[in-house]
Amino acid sequence: MDDFLLFLLVGFLAQAVDGALGMAYGVISSTVLLSFGVPPAVASASVHTAEVFTTAASAGSHALNRNVNWRLFAPLALGGIVGGAAGAFVLTTIDGNLIKPWITAYLGVMGLVILWRAIRGVSARRFPMRWAPPLGLVGGFLDAVGGGGWGPTVTSTLVGSGDDPRRAIGTANTAEFFVTSAVSAAFLAAMLTGHWQLADTVADHAMAVGGLILGGLLAAPLAGFMVRIAPVRVLTFLVGLLVVAVAAYQTSKLMGWV
């Protein structure tokens, strides 16, 4: 019961940040699971199972508050579904830590770009539609392999390119529901076809997953409202700070400082 309450709190706080700033649910939840000794592949599968429920609620909140760019949403989600499914199968056969240094470097650069835009007050511009499918593809793949790379990759790129942060966060969050559903389905397929030897371990962490789901569901309805009322410049600055913080934390892990 103590584990359930702990992960309920983790799920609530992680989803509150994720819904408001477009990232961090996967990163925070995966980090806590890994700190409890959960294998990386199992942590990723557990987080994505929880996100099927929390992203559905968050997507509904953003849609209700008109934070979604529907023209951008479709190609972004389709690319993410393909990349996420591929990444899930890759994670069952290789060590996802091999590509983490590259992800961390990219996040650091994008975080600084976003902060520069917030400080300079650069006017918003639309993200080029032709880049939406490849961005979704890369974001979905990294999300599956890293256990939570969709938001940091996709949201940071959209905001860093100059897109309206409110629409960027809402669109990325809404597309994430379909991506995380595809990743979860791919993990399930890997289990059923015998390609994943750690499948039995997932059941051992059912209480933690349940806490993540309930905590996330309690926080998700607030997402769209928080994004809708936040000033654009403040929202951009907060996204930049969060991306830099995530990159700094990942760097510390890679260097063995934490």
Accessible surface in RSA format (square Angstrom, percent):
REM  Atomic radii and reference values for relative SASA: ProtOr
REM  Chains: A
REM  Algorithm: Lee & Richards
REM  Probe-radius: 1.40
REM  Slices: 20
REM RES _ NUM      All-atoms   Total-Side   Main-Chain    Non-polar    All polar
REM                ABS   REL    ABS   REL    ABS   REL    ABS   REL    ABS   REL
RES MET A   1   152.81  79.1 117.91  78.0  34.91  83.1  98.30  83.6  54.51  72.2
RES ASP A   2   118.58  83.1 110.66 110.1   7.92  18.7  36.54  86.0  82.04  81.8
RES ASP A   3    73.90  51.8  72.71  72.4   1.19   2.8   9.33  22.0  64.57  64.4
RES PHE A   4    39.72  19.9  39.72  24.6   0.00   0.0  39.72  24.1   0.00   0.0
RES LEU A   5    94.41  52.6  89.26  63.9   5.16  13.0  89.57  62.9   4.84  13.0
RES LEU A   6    70.20  39.1  63.87  45.7   6.33  15.9  69.30  48.7   0.90   2.4
RES PHE A   7     4.44   2.2   4.44   2.7   0.00   0.0   4.44   2.7   0.00   0.0
RES LEU A   8    39.77  22.1  39.77  28.5   0.00   0.0  39.77  27.9   0.00   0.0
RES LEU A   9    97.43  54.3  97.29  69.6   0.13   0.3  97.43  68.4   0.00   0.0
RES VAL A  10    17.57  11.6  15.31  13.9   2.26   5.4  17.57  15.3   0.00   0.0
RES GLY A  11     0.00   0.0   0.00   N/A   0.00   0.0   0.00   0.0   0.00   0.0
RES PHE A  12    66.15  33.1  66.15  41.0   0.00   0.0  66.15  40.1   0.00   0.0
RES LEU A  13    95.92  53.4  95.27  68.2   0.65   1.6  95.71  67.2   0.21   0.6
RES ALA A  14     0.00   0.0   0.00   0.0   0.00   0.0   0.00   0.0   0.00   0.0
RES GLN A  15     2.55   1.4   2.03   1.5   0.52   1.2   0.00   0.0   2.55   1.9
RES ALA A  16    24.56  22.6  22.11  34.1   2.45   5.6  22.80  32.1   1.76   4.7
RES VAL A  17    50.40  33.2  46.63  42.2   3.77   9.1  50.38  43.8   0.01   0.0
RES ASP A  18     5.58   3.9   5.58   5.6   0.00   0.0   0.12   0.3   5.46   5.4
RES GLY A  19     0.24   0.3   0.00   N/A   0.24   0.3   0.24   0.7   0.00   0.0
RES ALA A  20    18.41  16.9  18.37  28.4   0.04   0.1  18.37  25.9   0.04   0.1
RES LEU A  21    22.84  12.7  22.84  16.3   0.00   0.0  22.84  16.0   0.00   0.0
RES GLY A  22     0.92   1.1   0.00   N/A   0.92   1.1   0.00   0.0   0.92   2.1
RES MET A  23     0.26   0.1   0.00   0.0   0.26   0.6   0.26   0.2   0.00   0.0
RES ALA A  24     3.24   3.0   1.38   2.1   1.86   4.2   1.38   1.9   1.86   4.9
RES TYR A  25     1.79   0.8   1.79   1.0   0.00   0.0   1.79   1.3   0.00   0.0
RES GLY A  26     4.30   5.3   0.00   N/A   4.30   5.3   0.46   1.3   3.84   8.6
RES VAL A  27    20.64  13.6  16.19  14.7   4.45  10.7  20.31  17.6   0.33   0.9
RES ILE A  28    58.74  33.4  55.74  41.5   2.99   7.2  58.65  42.2   0.08   0.2
RES SER A  29     0.00   0.0   0.00   0.0   0.00   0.0   0.00   0.0   0.00   0.0
RES SER A  30     8.50   7.2   8.50  11.3   0.00   0.0   8.50  18.1   0.00   0.0
RES THR A  31    31.62  22.5  30.08  30.5   1.54   3.7  26.30  35.3   5.32   8.0
RES VAL A  32    32.08  21.1  30.68  27.8   1.40   3.4  32.08  27.9   0.00   0.0
RES LEU A  33     1.21   0.7   1.21   0.9   0.00   0.0   1.21   0.8   0.00   0.0
RES LEU A  34    52.56  29.3  37.26  26.7  15.30  38.5  37.50  26.3  15.06  40.5
RES SER A  35    86.36  73.0  42.62  56.9  43.74 100.8  47.91 102.0  38.44  53.9
RES PHE A  36   106.53  53.3  71.85  44.5  34.68  90.2  80.37  48.7  26.16  74.9
RES GLY A  37    64.24  79.2   0.00   N/A  64.24  79.2  37.31 102.4  26.94  60.3
RES VAL A  38     5.10   3.4   1.11   1.0   3.99   9.6   1.59   1.4   3.51   9.5
RES PRO A  39    40.08  29.2  34.25  31.2   5.83  21.2  40.08  33.1   0.00   0.0
RES PRO A  40    74.69  54.4  69.50  63.4   5.19  18.9  70.66  58.3   4.03  25.1
RES ALA A  41     9.80   9.0   8.47  13.1   1.33   3.0   8.47  11.9   1.33   3.5
RES VAL A  42     0.00   0.0   0.00   0.0   0.00   0.0   0.00   0.0   0.00   0.0
RES ALA A  43     1.63   1.5   1.63   2.5   0.00   0.0   1.63   2.3   0.00   0.0
RES SER A  44     2.22   1.9   1.70   2.3   0.53   1.2   1.76   3.7   0.46   0.6
RES ALA A  45     3.79   3.5   2.68   4.1   1.11   2.5   2.91   4.1   0.88   2.3
RES SER A  46     0.30   0.2   0.06   0.1   0.24   0.5   0.24   0.5   0.06   0.1
RES VAL A  47     0.00   0.0   0.00   0.0   0.00   0.0   0.00   0.0   0.00   0.0
RES HIS A  48     0.03   0.0   0.03   0.0   0.00   0.0   0.03   0.0   0.00   0.0
RES THR A  49    55.69  39.6  55.39  56.1   0.30   0.7  39.05  52.4  16.64  25.2
RES ALA A  50     0.00   0.0   0.00   0.0   0.00   0.0   0.00   0.0   0.00   0.0
RES GLU A  51     1.95   1.1   1.95   1.5   0.00   0.0   0.28   0.6   1.67   1.4
RES VAL A  52    38.96  25.6  37.93  34.3   1.03   2.5  37.93  33.0   1.03   2.8
RES PHE A  53    97.84  49.0  93.00  57.6   4.84  12.6  96.41  58.4   1.44   4.1
RES THR A  54     0.07   0.0   0.07   0.1   0.00   0.0   0.00   0.0   0.07   0.1
RES THR A  55     5.60   4.0   5.58   5.7   0.02   0.1   5.60   7.5   0.00   0.0
RES ALA A  56    44.31  40.7  31.61  48.8  12.70  28.9  33.96  47.8  10.34  27.4
RES ALA A  57    31.04  28.5  14.44  22.3  16.59  37.7  26.24  37.0   4.79  12.7
RES SER A  58     0.98   0.8   0.98   1.3   0.00   0.0   0.98   2.1   0.00   0.0
RES ALA A  59    12.36  11.4  11.73  18.1   0.63   1.4  12.03  16.9   0.33   0.9
RES GLY A  60    41.18  50.8   0.00   N/A  41.18  50.8  35.72  98.0   5.46  12.2
RES SER A  61    10.25   8.7   3.17   4.2   7.08  16.3   7.76  16.5   2.49   3.5
RES HIS A  62     0.00   0.0   0.00   0.0   0.00   0.0   0.00   0.0   0.00   0.0
RES ALA A  63    40.59  37.3  25.39  39.2  15.21  34.6  26.22  36.9  14.38  38.1
RES LEU A  64   151.54  84.4 127.15  91.0  24.39  61.3 133.85  94.0  17.69  47.6
RES ASN A  65    21.33  14.7  16.00  15.5   5.33  12.8   4.03   9.7  17.30  16.7
RES ARG A  66   192.16  80.7 184.70  94.2   7.46  17.8  64.62  88.3 127.55  77.3
RES ASN A  67     0.00   0.0   0.00   0.0   0.00   0.0   0.00   0.0   0.00   0.0
RES VAL A  68     8.62   5.7   0.59   0.5   8.03  19.3   0.59   0.5   8.03  21.8
RES ASN A  69    36.29  25.0  34.27  33.1   2.02   4.9   3.84   9.2  32.45  31.4
RES TRP A  70   139.75  56.1 129.41  62.6  10.34  24.3 106.62  56.8  33.13  53.7
RES ARG A  71   154.97  65.1 143.17  73.0  11.79  28.1  74.81 102.2  80.15  48.6
RES LEU A  72     2.07   1.2   2.07   1.5   0.00   0.0   2.07   1.5   0.00   0.0
RES PHE A  73    29.66  14.8  29.66  18.4   0.00   0.0  29.66  18.0   0.00   0.0
RES ALA A  74    47.99  44.1  45.33  70.0   2.66   6.1  47.91  67.5   0.08   0.2
RES PRO A  75    29.04  21.2  25.06  22.8   3.98  14.5  28.77  23.8   0.27   1.7
RES LEU A  76     0.00   0.0   0.00   0.0   0.00   0.0   0.00   0.0   0.00   0.0
RES ALA A  77     5.92   5.4   5.92   9.1   0.00   0.0   5.92   8.3   0.00   0.0
RES LEU A  78   116.56  64.9 115.69  82.8   0.87   2.2 115.99  81.5   0.58   1.5
RES GLY A  79     8.57  10.6   0.00   N/A   8.57  10.6   8.23  22.6   0.35   0.8
RES GLY A  80     0.00   0.0   0.00   N/A   0.00   0.0   0.00   0.0   0.00   0.0
RES ILE A  81    56.79  32.3  56.79  42.3   0.00   0.0  56.79  40.9   0.00   0.0
RES VAL A  82    94.04  61.9  88.63  80.2   5.41  13.0  92.56  80.4   1.48   4.0
RES GLY A  83     1.38   1.7   0.00   N/A   1.38   1.7   1.38   3.8   0.00   0.0
RES GLY A  84     0.00   0.0   0.00   N/A   0.00   0.0   0.00   0.0   0.00   0.0
RES ALA A  85    32.16  29.6  31.93  49.3   0.23   0.5  32.16  45.3   0.00   0.0
RES ALA A  86    49.12  45.2  38.60  59.6  10.52  23.9  47.89  67.4   1.23   3.3
RES GLY A  87     0.00   0.0   0.00   N/A   0.00   0.0   0.00   0.0   0.00   0.0
RES ALA A  88     0.59   0.5   0.21   0.3   0.39   0.9   0.47   0.7   0.13   0.3
RES PHE A  89    86.01  43.0  82.99  51.4   3.02   7.9  83.35  50.5   2.67   7.6
RES VAL A  90    45.03  29.6  42.87  38.8   2.16   5.2  44.94  39.1   0.09   0.2
RES LEU A  91    10.77   6.0   5.01   3.6   5.76  14.5   5.01   3.5   5.76  15.5
RES THR A  92    23.82  16.9   1.47   1.5  22.35  53.3   1.88   2.5  21.94  33.2
RES THR A  93   103.71  73.8  66.27  67.2  37.43  89.2  65.21  87.6  38.50  58.2
RES ILE A  94    81.91  46.6  65.79  49.0  16.12  38.9  75.02  54.0   6.90  18.7
RES ASP A  95    75.32  52.8  62.95  62.7  12.37  29.3  33.13  78.0  42.19  42.1
RES GLY A  96     7.53   9.3   0.00   N/A   7.53   9.3   4.07  11.2   3.47   7.8
RES ASN A  97    67.91  46.8  61.49  59.4   6.41  15.4  19.79  47.6  48.12  46.5
RES LEU A  98   122.75  68.4 105.76  75.7  16.98  42.7 109.72  77.1  13.03  35.1
RES ILE A  99    47.98  27.3  47.98  35.7   0.00   0.0  47.98  34.5   0.00   0.0
RES LYS A 100    36.85  18.0  36.68  22.5   0.17   0.4  20.54  18.5  16.32  17.4
RES PRO A 101    62.53  45.6  55.34  50.4   7.19  26.1  56.58  46.7   5.94  36.9
RES TRP A 102   196.30  78.8 189.90  91.9   6.39  15.0 168.60  89.9  27.70  44.9
RES ILE A 103    23.96  13.6  21.59  16.1   2.37   5.7  23.96  17.3   0.00   0.0
RES THR A 104    10.72   7.6   9.49   9.6   1.23   2.9   7.66  10.3   3.05   4.6
RES ALA A 105    60.24  55.4  47.12  72.7  13.12  29.8  58.40  82.2   1.84   4.9
RES TYR A 106    84.16  39.3  77.95  44.3   6.22  16.2  74.28  55.8   9.88  12.2
RES LEU A 107     5.39   3.0   5.39   3.9   0.00   0.0   5.39   3.8   0.00   0.0
RES GLY A 108    20.30  25.0   0.00   N/A  20.30  25.0  20.00  54.9   0.30   0.7
RES VAL A 109    92.45  60.8  90.67  82.1   1.79   4.3  91.63  79.6   0.82   2.2
RES MET A 110    23.30  12.1  23.30  15.4   0.00   0.0   6.99   5.9  16.31  21.6
RES GLY A 111     0.00   0.0   0.00   N/A   0.00   0.0   0.00   0.0   0.00   0.0
RES LEU A 112   113.54  63.2 108.72  77.8   4.82  12.1 109.06  76.6   4.48  12.1
RES VAL A 113    53.10  34.9  50.27  45.5   2.82   6.8  52.99  46.0   0.11   0.3
RES ILE A 114     0.00   0.0   0.00   0.0   0.00   0.0   0.00   0.0   0.00   0.0
RES LEU A 115    25.91  14.4  25.91  18.5   0.00   0.0  25.91  18.2   0.00   0.0
RES TRP A 116   123.07  49.4 119.31  57.8   3.75   8.8 107.63  57.4  15.44  25.0
RES ARG A 117    19.08   8.0  16.39   8.4   2.70   6.4   2.40   3.3  16.69  10.1
RES ALA A 118     2.86   2.6   0.53   0.8   2.32   5.3   2.36   3.3   0.50   1.3
RES ILE A 119   114.17  65.0  99.66  74.2  14.50  34.9 104.99  75.6   9.18  24.9
RES ARG A 120   154.67  64.9 125.86  64.2  28.81  68.6  32.23  44.0 122.44  74.2
RES GLY A 121    42.35  52.2   0.00   N/A  42.35  52.2  15.03  41.2  27.32  61.2
RES VAL A 122    60.63  39.9  36.99  33.5  23.64  57.0  43.29  37.6  17.34  47.0
RES SER A 123    91.56  77.4  76.02 101.5  15.54  35.8  52.72 112.3  38.83  54.4
RES ALA A 124    64.68  59.5  33.11  51.1  31.57  71.8  35.57  50.1  29.11  77.1
RES ARG A 125   151.10  63.4 139.93  71.3  11.17  26.6  59.68  81.6  91.42  55.4
RES ARG A 126   196.80  82.6 178.15  90.8  18.65  44.4  67.06  91.7 129.74  78.6
RES PHE A 127    19.30   9.7  11.17   6.9   8.13  21.2  11.73   7.1   7.57  21.7
RES PRO A 128    52.76  38.5  41.24  37.6  11.52  41.9  52.76  43.6   0.00   0.0
RES MET A 129    63.28  32.8  54.49  36.1   8.79  20.9  50.96  43.3  12.32  16.3
RES ARG A 130   179.75  75.5 152.69  77.8  27.06  64.4  75.50 103.2 104.25  63.2
RES TRP A 131   134.33  53.9 133.76  64.7   0.57   1.3 124.32  66.3  10.01  16.2
RES ALA A 132     0.00   0.0   0.00   0.0   0.00   0.0   0.00   0.0   0.00   0.0
RES PRO A 133    56.32  41.0  55.32  50.4   1.00   3.6  55.85  46.1   0.47   2.9
RES PRO A 134    52.74  38.4  49.45  45.1   3.29  12.0  52.59  43.4   0.15   1.0
RES LEU A 135    17.93  10.0  12.45   8.9   5.48  13.8  17.06  12.0   0.87   2.3
RES GLY A 136     0.00   0.0   0.00   N/A   0.00   0.0   0.00   0.0   0.00   0.0
RES LEU A 137    79.44  44.2  79.37  56.8   0.07   0.2  79.37  55.7   0.07   0.2
RES VAL A 138    75.41  49.6  72.64  65.8   2.77   6.7  75.41  65.5   0.00   0.0
RES GLY A 139     0.00   0.0   0.00   N/A   0.00   0.0   0.00   0.0   0.00   0.0
RES GLY A 140     0.00   0.0   0.00   N/A   0.00   0.0   0.00   0.0   0.00   0.0
RES PHE A 141    60.76  30.4  60.76  37.6   0.00   0.0  60.76  36.8   0.00   0.0
RES LEU A 142    22.92  12.8  22.71  16.2   0.21   0.5  22.71  15.9   0.21   0.6
RES ASP A 143     0.84   0.6   0.84   0.8   0.00   0.0   0.00   0.0   0.84   0.8
RES ALA A 144     0.00   0.0   0.00   0.0   0.00   0.0   0.00   0.0   0.00   0.0
RES VAL A 145     7.34   4.8   0.86   0.8   6.48  15.6   0.86   0.8   6.48  17.6
RES GLY A 146    27.50  33.9   0.00   N/A  27.50  33.9   8.40  23.1  19.10  42.8
RES GLY A 147     3.03   3.7   0.00   N/A   3.03   3.7   2.87   7.9   0.17   0.4
RES GLY A 148     7.48   9.2   0.00   N/A   7.48   9.2   4.83  13.2   2.66   5.9
RES GLY A 149     9.08  11.2   0.00   N/A   9.08  11.2   8.90  24.4   0.18   0.4
RES TRP A 150     0.96   0.4   0.83   0.4   0.13   0.3   0.83   0.4   0.13   0.2
RES GLY A 151     3.73   4.6   0.00   N/A   3.73   4.6   1.24   3.4   2.49   5.6
RES PRO A 152     3.98   2.9   3.98   3.6   0.00   0.0   3.98   3.3   0.00   0.0
RES THR A 153     3.23   2.3   3.23   3.3   0.00   0.0   3.01   4.0   0.22   0.3
RES VAL A 154     0.00   0.0   0.00   0.0   0.00   0.0   0.00   0.0   0.00   0.0
RES THR A 155     0.00   0.0   0.00   0.0   0.00   0.0   0.00   0.0   0.00   0.0
RES SER A 156     0.00   0.0   0.00   0.0   0.00   0.0   0.00   0.0   0.00   0.0
RES THR A 157    20.66  14.7  20.43  20.7   0.23   0.5  20.43  27.4   0.23   0.3
RES LEU A 158     0.00   0.0   0.00   0.0   0.00   0.0   0.00   0.0   0.00   0.0
RES VAL A 159     2.49   1.6   1.12   1.0   1.36   3.3   1.12   1.0   1.36   3.7
RES GLY A 160     6.17   7.6   0.00   N/A   6.17   7.6   0.40   1.1   5.77  12.9
RES SER A 161    28.39  24.0  19.09  25.5   9.29  21.4  26.94  57.4   1.45   2.0
RES GLY A 162     3.46   4.3   0.00   N/A   3.46   4.3   2.20   6.0   1.25   2.8
RES ASP A 163    11.73   8.2   9.16   9.1   2.58   6.1   0.00   0.0  11.73  11.7
RES ASP A 164    37.34  26.2  36.50  36.3   0.84   2.0  19.35  45.5  17.99  17.9
RES PRO A 165     4.63   3.4   4.63   4.2   0.00   0.0   4.63   3.8   0.00   0.0
RES ARG A 166    59.51  25.0  59.51  30.3   0.00   0.0   8.23  11.2  51.28  31.1
RES ARG A 167    85.49  35.9  84.79  43.2   0.70   1.7  12.27  16.8  73.22  44.4
RES ALA A 168     0.00   0.0   0.00   0.0   0.00   0.0   0.00   0.0   0.00   0.0
RES ILE A 169     0.00   0.0   0.00   0.0   0.00   0.0   0.00   0.0   0.00   0.0
RES GLY A 170     0.00   0.0   0.00   N/A   0.00   0.0   0.00   0.0   0.00   0.0
RES THR A 171     0.11   0.1   0.11   0.1   0.00   0.0   0.00   0.0   0.11   0.2
RES ALA A 172     0.28   0.3   0.23   0.3   0.05   0.1   0.28   0.4   0.00   0.0
RES ASN A 173     2.52   1.7   2.19   2.1   0.33   0.8   0.34   0.8   2.18   2.1
RES THR A 174     6.59   4.7   6.59   6.7   0.00   0.0   6.59   8.9   0.00   0.0
RES ALA A 175     0.00   0.0   0.00   0.0   0.00   0.0   0.00   0.0   0.00   0.0
RES GLU A 176     6.52   3.7   6.52   4.9   0.00   0.0   0.06   0.1   6.45   5.3
RES PHE A 177    55.24  27.6  55.24  34.2   0.00   0.0  55.24  33.5   0.00   0.0
RES PHE A 178    84.39  42.2  81.57  50.5   2.82   7.3  82.39  49.9   2.01   5.7
RES VAL A 179     0.00   0.0   0.00   0.0   0.00   0.0   0.00   0.0   0.00   0.0
RES THR A 180     0.04   0.0   0.03   0.0   0.01   0.0   0.03   0.0   0.01   0.0
RES SER A 181    35.41  29.9  29.48  39.3   5.93  13.7  29.40  62.6   6.01   8.4
RES ALA A 182    18.48  17.0   8.19  12.6  10.29  23.4  16.06  22.6   2.42   6.4
RES VAL A 183     0.00   0.0   0.00   0.0   0.00   0.0   0.00   0.0   0.00   0.0
RES SER A 184    21.84  18.5  15.91  21.2   5.93  13.7  17.83  38.0   4.01   5.6
RES ALA A 185    59.37  54.6  49.56  76.5   9.81  22.3  54.81  77.2   4.56  12.1
RES ALA A 186     7.93   7.3   1.78   2.8   6.15  14.0   6.53   9.2   1.40   3.7
RES PHE A 187     4.17   2.1   4.09   2.5   0.08   0.2   4.17   2.5   0.00   0.0
RES LEU A 188    98.46  54.8  97.50  69.7   0.97   2.4  98.02  68.8   0.44   1.2
RES ALA A 189    38.60  35.5  34.52  53.3   4.08   9.3  38.44  54.1   0.16   0.4
RES ALA A 190     0.41   0.4   0.41   0.6   0.00   0.0   0.41   0.6   0.00   0.0
RES MET A 191    51.19  26.5  35.99  23.8  15.20  36.2  18.61  15.8  32.58  43.2
RES LEU A 192   141.57  78.8 106.56  76.2  35.00  88.0 110.21  77.4  31.36  84.4
RES THR A 193    86.19  61.3  57.09  57.9  29.10  69.3  64.96  87.3  21.23  32.1
RES GLY A 194    49.08  60.5   0.00   N/A  49.08  60.5  32.46  89.1  16.62  37.2
RES HIS A 195   113.03  61.8  97.45  67.7  15.58  39.8  71.78  74.0  41.25  48.0
RES TRP A 196    12.69   5.1   5.56   2.7   7.12  16.7   4.46   2.4   8.22  13.3
RES GLN A 197   160.49  89.7 131.05  95.8  29.44  70.1  65.07 138.5  95.42  72.4
RES LEU A 198    68.51  38.2  67.52  48.3   0.98   2.5  68.51  48.1   0.00   0.0
RES ALA A 199    26.07  24.0  19.25  29.7   6.82  15.5  19.48  27.4   6.60  17.5
RES ASP A 200   125.44  87.9 115.11 114.6  10.33  24.4  40.45  95.2  84.99  84.8
RES THR A 201    33.31  23.7  31.86  32.3   1.45   3.5  17.47  23.5  15.85  24.0
RES VAL A 202    32.15  21.2  31.33  28.4   0.81   2.0  31.33  27.2   0.81   2.2
RES ALA A 203    76.40  70.2  55.51  85.7  20.90  47.5  62.84  88.5  13.56  35.9
RES ASP A 204   112.87  79.1  77.30  76.9  35.57  84.1  26.09  61.4  86.77  86.5
RES HIS A 205    42.88  23.4  39.16  27.2   3.73   9.5  27.67  28.5  15.21  17.7
RES ALA A 206    64.38  59.2  53.05  81.9  11.33  25.8  56.64  79.8   7.74  20.5
RES MET A 207   103.85  53.8  97.90  64.8   5.95  14.2  87.87  74.7  15.98  21.2
RES ALA A 208     7.65   7.0   6.70  10.3   0.95   2.2   6.70   9.4   0.95   2.5
RES VAL A 209    14.81   9.7  14.81  13.4   0.00   0.0  14.81  12.9   0.00   0.0
RES GLY A 210    25.56  31.5   0.00   N/A  25.56  31.5  22.40  61.5   3.16   7.1
RES GLY A 211     0.00   0.0   0.00   N/A   0.00   0.0   0.00   0.0   0.00   0.0
RES LEU A 212     0.00   0.0   0.00   0.0   0.00   0.0   0.00   0.0   0.00   0.0
RES ILE A 213    31.55  18.0  31.55  23.5   0.00   0.0  31.55  22.7   0.00   0.0
RES LEU A 214    72.61  40.4  72.32  51.7   0.29   0.7  72.59  51.0   0.02   0.0
RES GLY A 215     0.00   0.0   0.00   N/A   0.00   0.0   0.00   0.0   0.00   0.0
RES GLY A 216     0.00   0.0   0.00   N/A   0.00   0.0   0.00   0.0   0.00   0.0
RES LEU A 217    64.58  36.0  57.48  41.1   7.10  17.8  57.58  40.4   6.99  18.8
RES LEU A 218    99.60  55.5  82.05  58.7  17.55  44.1  85.04  59.7  14.56  39.2
RES ALA A 219     0.56   0.5   0.00   0.0   0.56   1.3   0.00   0.0   0.56   1.5
RES ALA A 220     0.02   0.0   0.00   0.0   0.02   0.0   0.02   0.0   0.00   0.0
RES PRO A 221    79.89  58.2  64.75  59.0  15.13  55.0  66.69  55.1  13.19  82.0
RES LEU A 222    86.99  48.4  86.53  61.9   0.46   1.2  86.99  61.1   0.00   0.0
RES ALA A 223     0.85   0.8   0.79   1.2   0.06   0.1   0.85   1.2   0.00   0.0
RES GLY A 224     0.00   0.0   0.00   N/A   0.00   0.0   0.00   0.0   0.00   0.0
RES PHE A 225    99.70  49.9  99.70  61.8   0.00   0.0  99.70  60.4   0.00   0.0
RES MET A 226    59.76  30.9  55.75  36.9   4.01   9.6  24.29  20.6  35.47  47.0
RES VAL A 227     0.23   0.2   0.00   0.0   0.23   0.6   0.23   0.2   0.00   0.0
RES ARG A 228   116.07  48.7  97.78  49.8  18.29  43.5  28.54  39.0  87.53  53.0
RES ILE A 229   101.90  58.0  72.71  54.2  29.19  70.4  79.47  57.2  22.43  60.9
RES ALA A 230    26.29  24.2  14.92  23.0  11.37  25.9  17.12  24.1   9.17  24.3
RES PRO A 231    84.09  61.3  72.28  65.9  11.81  42.9  84.09  69.4   0.00   0.0
RES VAL A 232    82.82  54.5  78.07  70.7   4.75  11.4  78.11  67.9   4.71  12.8
RES ARG A 233   135.37  56.8 129.24  65.9   6.13  14.6  57.95  79.2  77.42  46.9
RES VAL A 234    75.18  49.5  72.38  65.5   2.79   6.7  75.18  65.3   0.00   0.0
RES LEU A 235     4.09   2.3   4.09   2.9   0.00   0.0   4.09   2.9   0.00   0.0
RES THR A 236    12.41   8.8  12.41  12.6   0.00   0.0   7.99  10.7   4.42   6.7
RES PHE A 237    78.70  39.4  78.70  48.7   0.00   0.0  78.70  47.7   0.00   0.0
RES LEU A 238    75.38  42.0  73.96  52.9   1.41   3.6  73.96  51.9   1.41   3.8
RES VAL A 239     0.00   0.0   0.00   0.0   0.00   0.0   0.00   0.0   0.00   0.0
RES GLY A 240     0.00   0.0   0.00   N/A   0.00   0.0   0.00   0.0   0.00   0.0
RES LEU A 241    82.38  45.9  78.56  56.2   3.82   9.6  78.87  55.4   3.50   9.4
RES LEU A 242    32.49  18.1  29.07  20.8   3.42   8.6  32.12  22.6   0.37   1.0
RES VAL A 243     0.11   0.1   0.03   0.0   0.08   0.2   0.11   0.1   0.00   0.0
RES VAL A 244    44.42  29.2  44.02  39.9   0.40   1.0  44.04  38.3   0.38   1.0
RES ALA A 245    54.63  50.2  43.94  67.8  10.69  24.3  50.58  71.2   4.05  10.7
RES VAL A 246    11.58   7.6   8.75   7.9   2.83   6.8  11.51  10.0   0.06   0.2
RES ALA A 247     6.62   6.1   6.49  10.0   0.13   0.3   6.62   9.3   0.00   0.0
RES ALA A 248    55.58  51.1  45.61  70.4   9.97  22.7  53.82  75.8   1.76   4.7
RES TYR A 249    79.29  37.0  74.81  42.6   4.47  11.6  62.58  47.0  16.71  20.6
RES GLN A 250    30.75  17.2  30.75  22.5   0.00   0.0   6.41  13.6  24.35  18.5
RES THR A 251    53.79  38.3  53.79  54.5   0.00   0.0  42.34  56.9  11.45  17.3
RES SER A 252    23.53  19.9  23.53  31.4   0.00   0.0   1.88   4.0  21.65  30.3
RES LYS A 253    65.98  32.2  48.50  29.8  17.48  41.6  40.98  36.9  25.00  26.6
RES LEU A 254    78.70  43.8  44.57  31.9  34.13  85.8  48.42  34.0  30.28  81.5
RES MET A 255   114.58  59.3  89.17  59.0  25.41  60.5  62.41  53.1  52.16  69.1
RES GLY A 256    60.69  74.8   0.00   N/A  60.69  74.8  29.21  80.2  31.48  70.5
RES TRP A 257   172.73  69.3 138.50  67.0  34.23  80.4 122.85  65.5  49.88  80.9
RES VAL A 258   113.49  74.7  53.24  48.2  60.25 145.2  90.47  78.6  23.03  62.5
END  Absolute sums over single chains surface
CHAIN  1 A    11068.3       9312.9       1755.4       8141.2       2927.1
END  Absolute sums over all chains
TOTAL         11068.3       9312.9       1755.4       8141.2       2927.1
